[in-house]
């Protein structure tokens, strides 16, 4: 058997599987997005679904909300991840234990973690509201998930909580991979810690920072369970991102056509992200001389 | 010398670590505390941080309140195990091909796999629902296993490929020279050498499979006895009188299997996952 045939044979099963479970449904989604489809049947309506969406102010709000959600969450994940990785990289006793303690949010099912947060955000028996009351910040119980603004930011905090361990882990690994000679040379020249961090650590791990920024962006954009369990997109759509909107339209209201149009828009946006990602990654790698 | 800290710096590092870890572990701590409080105490107002009536009662009561709890935990472990096994069957040959062989459409097809990583099942639910219905898989374990496998294959290929690339080629070449077939070499030379890598990828896939059960379960499965833990517990939140202390106890017990696996293998897992982040 030639190498070519053998190679193709080896990837064939996985390819076939992806074709049936991902590619075909994707094609179906695109087809359905041109249909008025529900439980009753399908009818071709051309671009009407897209037209409705583009003209809808509500959908416009959803898009902006999604990007705001993504931007804020990713920024926080990166900053916290960088701080966390720096702390875990410090040569202090006990760091092996601390490194393990950071991981649980990533290890457990997201849905279970969210049940914990649901409890924390509760106005009557959650510790957050309890602390605020005993400190005198609020008079009565504060329901974090019942108000538009606080629900949105609470959902972001939970999303950051879920995402930070992975980001921290990758930053830490990258920091450990930086050649120690660089630090020692700088140290001999009298460079302080902050200077070494800024001028050696950050540039050296920049490719990983960029990778994580864009991967986190994709994950955050797609984040569904957190919002669904905490608020189901409410109150009054305050936490409805594109993915939640798509789910509500298609699965909640059986509007398959309109849901599919939303799904296609998500796929297109994610595709643009990925192109941006590859573009930036190439640039960064070139700039910082990575392989 | 360079790594020596002053006392003040050490205090600062520990203080910052304490804040960071508090954020990470707070939900777990609260879940645990809630599970210890008797139900009537949970709703006591104003909020009390400490009370003297803590007990482990919820941990025995929960099996009666949530009669299917044991089943949910079993389902979670079973589905995750099945997903992992199936994923590995698809991943191993493909990862080997990408690590070692040269064939047409190599980078294009790898791009397709990685592209799958970009979106989640939430985007494809409607057609996926129809595909599963056509295959007669709705409301069976398959409805949760099959989509799970599809979305873990790309990660698996990616991780295993970078591991296989590190195994020296000479061993395979030696086997070829001795007249071994390609398949024989893969089975008898490469796979045994790749066992540590297979474990890392397997555990990563298992954790992923354990974590992603919620969406597919609530959408494709209506049968309560087949529900995995996250979906099973989620159902209870909607009820009028949620026995929160038991919910929390159940949630904590339910994540024990995956936490234990993680604790035992975390060292290898972390090294394997982040291999790509470290320059060689």
Interface residues (C-beta under 8 A of the other chain):
Chain A: X1 X3 X4 X5 X6 X7 X8 X9 X10 X11 X13 X14 X15 X17 X18 X20 X21 X22 X24 X25 X26 X28 X29 X32 X80 X83 X84 X87 X88 X90 X91 X92 X98 X99 X100 X101 X102 X103 X104 X105 X106 X107 X108 X109 X110 X111 X112 X113 X115 X116 X117 X118 X119 X120 X124 X125 X126 X127 X129 X130 X131 X133 X134 X141 X161 X164 X165 X169 X170 X172 X173 X174 X176 X177 X183 X184 X187 X208 X211 X218 X222 X224 X225 X229 X243 X246 X247 X250 X251 X256 X259 X260 X263 X266 X267 X270 X271 X273 X274 X290 X291
Chain B: X2 X3 X5 X10 X13 X14 X16 X17 X20 X21 X23 X24 X25 X26 X27 X28 X30 X31 X34 X42 X43 X44 X45 X46 X47 X48 X49 X76 X89 X90 X91 X93 X94 X96 X97 X98 X101 X102 X103 X104 X105 X106 X109 X112 X113 X115 X116 X117 X118 X119 X120 X122 X123 X124 X125 X126 X127 X128 X130 X131 X146 X147 X149 X150 X151 X153 X154 X157 X181 X182 X207 X210 X211 X212 X213 X214 X215 X219 X229 X230 X231 X233 X234 X237 X244 X247 X248 X251 X254 X255 X258 X259 X262 X263 X266 X270 X273 X274 X277 X278 X279
